[in-house]
Amino acid sequence: MKILFRIMILSIFLTSFIACDDEEETKGRTLEVTPANLNGTWQLTEWNGQPLAEGTYCYITFVRKDKTFKMYQKFDSMYARFLTGSFDIEKDDYLGYIITGKYDYSLGGRWNNSYIVTELSSSGAMVWIVKDDADDVSKYIRCDDVPSFIKDESQGHEY
């Protein structure tokens, strides 16, 4: 009986070690910020610690081959907008990876901010922090594609 009791205690003890997940496994492994790892569609889910207001959104699709992007957004205007352009990534020894962008068409200018990209994980999440304002934080998740109703809503509002 004592042997059975010891075996049960030992199995419970071993099971507790096996059941504990490493935090890295749960969040996913951190990736280097490269065009290949950004490639695909991302949805802005949180801005400055708050979810986006109802009816607002931002989706950005990065194309690694030619370092271009397509952005569908509706949060700084009453109309949905479709923006295109190019992006670049640089590595700063102190800050980490910084992404910048330039718009095509009539805007023809650079993004208002440069962003420090952190927490790019293999599980499909990343965080952008405005380079000159550490309190301005955006969280993105990877998604399959921009929903078709958003693409439709943005047609005719290309910039």
C-alpha positions in Angstrom: 0.0 0.0 0.0 2.9 2.4 0.8 4.4 1.7 -2.6 1.1 2.5 -4.3 0.8 5.7 -2.3 4.4 6.7 -3.3 3.8 6.0 -6.9 0.6 8.2 -6.9 2.5 11.1 -5.2 5.4 10.7 -7.7 3.0 10.7 -10.7 1.2 13.8 -9.4 4.5 15.5 -8.9 5.7 14.6 -12.4 2.4 15.6 -14.0 2.6 19.0 -12.5 6.0 19.6 -14.2 4.7 18.4 -17.5 1.5 20.4 -17.3 3.3 23.7 -16.8 3.8 25.5 -20.2 6.7 27.7 -20.8 5.5 31.3 -21.4 7.4 31.4 -24.6 5.4 28.4 -26.0 2.2 30.1 -25.0 3.0 33.5 -26.6 5.0 32.1 -29.5 8.6 32.6 -30.3 9.9 36.1 -30.9 10.8 36.7 -34.5 13.3 39.0 -36.2 11.5 42.0 -37.9 12.0 41.4 -41.6 9.8 41.9 -44.6 9.4 38.1 -44.8 8.1 37.9 -41.2 5.8 40.9 -41.7 4.4 39.5 -44.9 0.6 39.1 -44.9 -2.4 40.9 -43.4 -2.5 42.5 -39.9 -5.4 44.0 -38.0 -5.0 46.7 -35.5 -6.8 45.5 -32.3 -5.7 47.8 -29.6 -4.4 51.4 -29.4 -2.9 52.8 -26.3 -4.3 50.0 -24.2 -7.8 50.3 -25.4 -9.8 48.3 -28.1 -10.7 50.4 -31.2 -14.0 52.2 -31.0 -16.9 50.5 -32.7 -17.0 51.1 -36.5 -13.3 51.9 -36.7 -10.6 49.7 -38.1 -7.2 49.4 -39.6 -5.9 46.5 -41.7 -2.5 46.6 -43.3 -1.1 44.0 -45.8 2.6 43.8 -46.3 4.1 42.4 -49.4 7.7 41.3 -48.7 8.8 40.9 -52.4 8.7 44.6 -53.2 8.3 46.0 -49.7 4.9 47.6 -50.4 1.8 47.8 -48.3 -2.0 48.2 -48.7 -3.9 49.8 -45.9 -7.6 49.9 -45.2 -8.5 52.2 -42.4 -11.4 54.1 -40.9 -10.5 55.9 -37.7 -9.3 59.4 -38.5 -12.1 60.2 -41.0 -15.8 59.5 -41.3 -15.0 57.6 -44.6 -13.0 54.4 -45.1 -9.8 54.9 -46.9 -7.5 52.7 -49.0 -3.9 53.7 -48.9 -0.9 52.1 -50.7 2.9 52.7 -50.4 6.2 51.2 -49.5 7.9 50.4 -46.2 11.4 50.0 -44.9 12.8 48.3 -41.8 16.0 49.3 -40.2 17.8 47.9 -37.1 18.9 50.4 -34.5 21.4 49.1 -32.0 19.6 50.7 -29.0 15.9 50.8 -30.1 15.6 47.6 -32.1 13.7 47.3 -35.4 12.1 50.5 -36.8 9.5 50.5 -39.6 8.9 53.6 -41.7 6.7 54.1 -44.7 6.0 56.3 -47.7 2.5 56.7 -49.3 1.8 56.5 -53.0 -0.6 58.8 -54.9 -1.7 62.2 -53.8 -0.4 61.9 -50.2 3.0 61.2 -51.6 4.7 61.7 -48.2 6.2 59.7 -45.4 4.2 58.2 -42.5 3.7 60.7 -39.7 5.7 58.5 -37.4 8.4 55.9 -37.3 7.5 52.8 -35.2 9.6 50.5 -33.1 8.3 47.0 -33.7 8.4 44.8 -30.6 7.0 41.4 -29.6 6.7 40.1 -33.2 5.8 36.5 -32.4 5.3 33.4 -34.3 1.8 33.1 -32.9 0.8 36.1 -35.0 1.0 39.2 -32.8 3.1 42.4 -32.8 3.4 45.7 -31.0 4.3 49.1 -32.6 5.5 51.9 -30.4 5.9 55.4 -31.9 9.6 56.2 -31.9 9.2 59.7 -30.5 6.3 58.9 -28.1 6.6 55.7 -26.0 3.0 56.2 -24.8 1.6 55.7 -28.3 1.3 51.9 -28.6 -0.5 49.9 -31.2 -1.2 46.1 -31.1 -1.7 44.0 -34.2 -2.8 40.5 -34.8 -2.2 38.5 -38.0 -5.4 37.6 -40.0 -6.1 35.7 -43.2 -7.3 38.7 -45.2 -9.1 42.0 -45.1 -12.8 41.4 -44.9 -14.6 41.9 -48.2 -17.1 44.4 -46.8 -14.2 46.6 -45.7 -12.6 46.4 -49.2 -16.0 47.3 -50.7 -16.4 50.2 -48.3 -13.0 51.6 -49.2 -13.5 51.5 -53.0 -13.6 55.0 -54.4 -11.7 56.4 -51.4 -8.2 55.6 -52.7 -5.4 57.9 -51.7 
